[in-house]
Amino acid sequence: MPKHKKEQEATIRVGQQMTLTIKSLGINGEGIGYFKRKIVFVEGALPGEVVHAEVTEAREKYATARLLRVVEKSASRTVPPCPVYKECGGCSLQHMDYAAQLASKQEIVIESLRKYARLPDPPVAPTIGMDNPWSYRNKAQFQVGKQNGKLIAGLYQAGSHRLVDLEGCLVQHEATTKIVQAAKKIIEELGIPVYDERKRTGVIRTIVARVAFATGETQLTLVTATKEIPRVKELILELRTRLPELVSIAQNVNPQKTSLIFGNQTVSLWGRPSIAEKLGELSFDLSARAFFQLNPEQTKKLYDEVKKAAALTGKELVLDLYCGTGTIGLWLAPYAREVRGIELIPEAVEDANRNAARNQATNASFHTGRAEVLMPKWAKQGTRPDVVVVDPPRTGLDDALIRSLLDVQPKRIVYVSCNPSTLAKDVAKLLQRYEVVSVQPVDMFPHTSHVECCSLLVRKDEF
């Protein structure tokens, strides 16, 4: 290794303290500064601030540092209202006022497209936010444990196995908080043992509470390590008495040593197997494990952006790839000639087709398989899509699917993304045949670093 490179690497070491000017926010909500041209990530620091920090990790291309004190404070810095904000780590931006959060999320998307797609001036609109960015989550999944002999329920502290007790959570709907707290109290009163993952003993692993925003119906699912729940009849009776708004109590059995919440077996303990929810004009039955967006208010705004970008006239064939339970496809169905969804998970496809029948969307069908296989197969049979909507996981589009899109060449691609970096990397590959017309960030998870985007790509010969 050349001597000058060794010297460069040696310029930052663990334990070193430094004063930095924070230039921007990183994709995980950390502040970004530079020391001797090397990027330094400082959790809890905000753009425009001068901070004093201590290096905790030094790599060849970057370093991470712990915030020691803020020397010059940003006007956007605010006091986090959550008492366990630092310990929990679920909301990494509560120390930043909401208008600044929205502006920073727009900037993150712009920078990702500049860096990875080489777009000098990407057409990114201001982030669509919420009038009230609190109490927006319709589902709580809280792990259960013991602390000083007391039963607690909450989330694991980031990067650790320490459970943070959440008596209340400001981003959760109050109905889910009420269910979790009541269930926790009843489980403790009845002496039902909680699961200890080190000893692999006990019963209750996770309390999952869900509320339907449109109907107010609520659902409780207890994830257990065993099929049997001690004193289960008393448990159900107490839950029904103290939570009369519950319409569904279920048990999911997960005996595995795993970080996954749910196991494969779900049984109804009492009430209906599902709750009724609405999204715009659409209605859905949500069983214990059914996927549904966590922020219904922002989901409507996002799906309306998808509809606007698709610009449907009633004559188009729309493909909804990574369709999940079919919500986007069904949102577009009234405006399209036909909608076909493709999804790898068979259970999600079953839910999607049930949702289509429930909403009388006779022009929508959902299919199990790989999009990069089914889409070109249908195209060869003469069924070419006019509009393709993609909503992939954080890892972005499969390379085979990008090649397939470049081969099939729909007029419009509407890309729904939850990760600006993978969105930008995929866009870079699609620029061979497409122009990026618009990118609309939507704040689905206020006070976190997450940002969702709806991007419109139009085939170059359509201009």
N, C-alpha and C positions, 0 to 999 in steps of 0.2 A: 504494500500500500504506500503511495507517495507520502513523503513527510508532511507536506502542506495539508493533506487531507486529514492526517492524524491530528495535526495541530487544530484544524477546524473542529473536529469531533470533540477535542478536549476542552473547547471553549465553554461548554456547559457541563456541569457535573451535579449529581444528586446532592442536595443539601445546600447548594449555592443559593444565595439570596440576591434578588435583582429588583430594580424599579423599571416598570414597563408602562408604555402608553397603549391602551387597548384600542385596536382599530375597528374590530367588527365582532360579530357573534359567529361561533362555529355551529355546525349542523346539530350538535348535541346541547346547544345552549351555553357553551363555555365562551369566555372572552378570548379573543385572539390578539396577541401582541408579538413583537419581534425583538430578539436579542442577538446582536451580531449576525443579522440576516436569517437567523433560524426562528421558525415559528414556535411560539410558546402558548399552550392552552392553559387558561386560568379559570377554573370553575368559580362561578359567583361574581366574576368581573364583568362590567358593562362597557359597551363602546363609548369612547370619549374619556374614560377614566384613566387616571394615573394611579397605578397600584404597586404595592411592595409585595413580592411573592417569593416562595421558596420552592426550588425544583424538587419534584418527587420522582420524576422519571426522565431520563435523558436518552433519546434515540438519535440515529444518524440524521434524520430529516426533521425531527421535532422534539419538543420537550413538553412535559406537563408540570404545572406548578400549583402549589397551595396558596390561596390568598391569605396574606398576613394582615394587611390593612389597606384601606383605600386612602390614597394621598390626596387626590382630587376627585370629588364625587360627581357622577353624572346627574343631570337634572331629572333623568328618567328613573333614578333609583328610588325605590319605595320600601316601606317596611312590610314584609310578608305577613298577612293576617293569620296564617296557619301556625299554631303553636309548635307543631312537630315538623315544620317545613324542612329544616336541615337534616334531621334524622331520617325522614321518610324518603325524600329525594324524588317523589313521584311527580312533583310540579317544579321543574328546575328554573322557572322564570318568574316566580312570584315576587322576586325582589325588583322587578322591572315594571313600570306602569304599562297599562294595557295598550295604549296608542303606540308606545315605543315597541312593544312586542310585535304588533302587526307590521310596523315599518321594518323591523329587523327580519321578519320572516320573508317579506318581499325581497329584501336585500340578499338573503341566503339563496333564494331561487335565482335571482339575477346573477350572482357570483358563480353558482353552479353551472349555469348555461354559458357564461363567459369562459369558465375554466375548461369544462369538458366538451362542450359543443362548439367552442370557438366562435360564439356569436357575440360581436362587439357591443351590440345594443339590443338585447333580447326584449321582446314585447311583453313584459311582465306587468300586469295591472296591480294596483294596491290590494292588499289582502282583505278579503271579506271577513269581518269579525262579528262579534255578538254584542247586542245591546247590554245584556247582563252575562258576563263571562264566568258565572259561577253556577253550581248545582246543575250542571248540564249532563252528567253521566247517568245513563239509565240502568247501569249494572255495576254491582260491587262484587268482587271476588276476593274475599279476605281469608288468609291462612289463619289457622287456629293453633294456639300454643299455650304454654304455661310460663309465667314470669313471677318469681317470688311466691309461688303457690297459687297465683291467681290466673284464671282463664283470660287470655287476651286474643284479639282478632285484628289483623291488619296486614301490612305489606312488609316484605323483607327490605331492609336498608340496602341501597345500591351497593353492589360489590361485596356483600357480606351475607351471613346467614343469621343475622340478628333481626328478629321480628319486632316491628314498630307497632305498638298498640294504637289503633285509630278509634277513639271514642266518637269522633265525628270527622267528616271529610268535606271540605268546602266545595269541591268540584263534583261531589256525589249528590244526586237528587235526595231530598230529605227522606223520602219514602224508603229508599234502600238503606239509609243509615238507621232508621227506626227498626227495620227488619233484622239487620245484623245485630244491633244492640240487644233486642229482645231475645233473639235466638241464642246469643252468647250467654245471657243471664239464665235462661231456662236450662240450657245444657249443663251449666255449672250447678244450678240448684238440684237437678236430678242426678248429679254425680256421673254423668256419661263421660267416659274417659276420652281425652283428646289424643290424637296420634302423635307419637314421638318418633320422628324419622330415624334418629340414631339407633334407638332400641328396637324400632319397628314394632311398637306395641300401641294399643289404644284404638279408637274408633273414628272420631270426627277429624277430618283433615281440613276442610274448607267450607265456609259459608258463602253461598252465592245468592244474592238478592237482585231481582230485576223488577222494574216498574215500566208499564206501558204509558207513555206520556199522554197519548190521545184518549185512552179509556180510564186510566187510573188503576187498572188491574195490576196486582202484584203477585210475584212468584218467589218461592224460596226453594233452593236446592241444597241439600246437605251432601257433600262429597265425603264418603267414608272409606276406610281401609278394609272394612269387613262387611259382609252381607247383612249380618244381624246388628241391629241397634238396640242396646239395652233400654228397657222402659219406653219402647217406641210409642205405645198407645198413650201413655201419660205425656210424652213429648208432643205428639200431635194435638192432643186436647189443649195443652197449655199454649201452644202456638196459635191455635184457632181462637182461643179465648182472648189472648193479649194482642193478637193481630187480626181483627175481624175483616180487614180489607184484603187479606190473602185469599186468592182463588185457586192456588196451585201449590202443593207441597210435594217435592220429589226427592228421591235419593239416587245419587250416582255412586257406583262402587268402583274404586280405584285402589287395588291392592298392591300395585307395582311400586318399586323404588324409582321414582321418576320426578322430574320437575313439571311434567304436564299436569294440569289441574284435573281434567276429566279422565275417567276410565271408560270402558266400552259399554257397561251395563247401566241403564237408567230405569228406575221403576217409580210409578206414581204412588205416593204414600196417602194422599188425600186430595180431593177436589178434581178439577179439570187437569188434563195433561198439558195444557198450554194456556197462554193468555193472549188476548186480542189486542193488536196494535194497529195504528194507521200511520201512513206516511203520505201526506197529500190526499189524493183520492183512493190510494191503494190501501188494502187491508191485509194483515198478516196474522197467522197463528204462530206464536213463539213457544215451542217446547223448551224443555230445560237446556238442551244443548244447541238449539237453533241459533245460527249467526244472525245478528242484527247490528246495524251501526250504533255506536255508543252515544252519539250526540245527534238526536233526531232533528233538532232545529237547524243545525248546520248541514246535515245530510240533505235536507230539502234544497238548501241554497246551492250545494255542490251539484246535485242532480239537475237543477234548473240550468246551471252553467253547462253541463253535459248536453242538455236538450238544445240550448242556444248554439253551442258549437256544432252539433250534428246538423242543424238547419234542415230539418226534415219537412218534406212536402206531402207525404203520404204515399209516395211512389217507390221508396227506397227499401232495399234489403239491408238490414242492420245485423252485424255480428257482434255479440257481446262476449268478449273473451275474458277468461278468469271470472266467469259470471257469478260465482258463489250461489247464493239462494235466489238470484234473478232480479234483484231490486232495480238495478239500472236498466236492464232490458225491459222490464215491465213499466218503468217510468217513461220509456220511449215508445212503447208499443202503440199507444193511441195515435201517434203521429207518423208511423211507418207502415209500409205495405206488409212487411214481415220482419220479425225479430227471431234470430237463432242464438242461443247461448251455448257456450262450451265451457266445461269445468271438469277437472280431474277427479274430484271427490264425489262418488256416487250418491252419498246421502244428501249433499248440497243440491245435486241435480233433482233428486226426488222432491226436496223442499221447493225448488224453483218451479217445477211443473205443477205441484200442488198450489203454489201461490198464483200461477197463471190461471189455473182452473177457478180458484177462489175469486179472482178478479175478472173472470170472463174474458181473458186476453186470448182469444181464439187464434190470433195471428202470431203468438209467441210459443216457441218450443225450446226445450233445453236438453243438451246432449252430453253424455259422459265421454271424455276422450281428451286427446292433446290437440290444441288449437292448430299447431303447425302441421298436423296430419289431416284433420277434418277440413280445415279451410281450403287448402289446395285440392283436396279430393272433390269437394263440392264445386270448386271453380272449374275443374276438368269436366265435371258433369254439366257445366253450363250455368251454374248458380254462383255468380260473382257478386260479392258484397259492394254496395255503394259507400257504406259507412262502416268502419270497424271501431268499436269501443274496446279499449284494453284497460283493465284495472288490476295490475299485477301486485304480488307481494313486494316487500321492501327491496328484494334482490333485483327487481326489474324484470324486463322481458328476456325470455330464453333466446339465445342467439339463433336457434333454428326457426323461432317464430319471426324474428326480425327479417331473416332471409325470405321466409314465406310471405311476409307483408310486402317486401320489395318485389317479389315475384307476382303476387296476385294483384297488387297495386289498386286498392280501393281509392276512391276520389278523396275521402277524408278519413283521417285517423284521429279519434278523440282519445287522448292518453290521460287517464286518471292515475295520479301517482301519490304515494305517501313518503317518497324519498327523493328530494331534489337532485342528489348526486347520481342515482341510477337513472332517473328521468333524463338528465342531461347527457349521460353516456349513451343511452339508447337513442336519443334525438340525434346525436352526432352521426350515428350509423344510418339513420333514416333520411338524413339530409341529402343523400345521393339522389333521391327522387321526390322529396317533400320539402316544403317551406313551412317554417313555424310562423303561424299567423297570430296566435294569441296564447298567453299563459295566464291563468287566473288562480292565484293562491286563495285557499279557503282555510280559515282557522278552525279546525275540527276539535282541537284540544288546547283551549286557552291555558296559559301559565305553564305549558310544556314547550319543548323545542320542536315538536312535530308540526309540519305544515303539509297540507294536502294541496294538490294542484290539478286543474283541468286545463289541458293543453290541446290546441287545435293545430294539426298538421294537414296541409292541403297539397295534393299532387301538383308538381310544378307545371304540368301542361294544362292545368285548370285555371291558371292565372290569365 
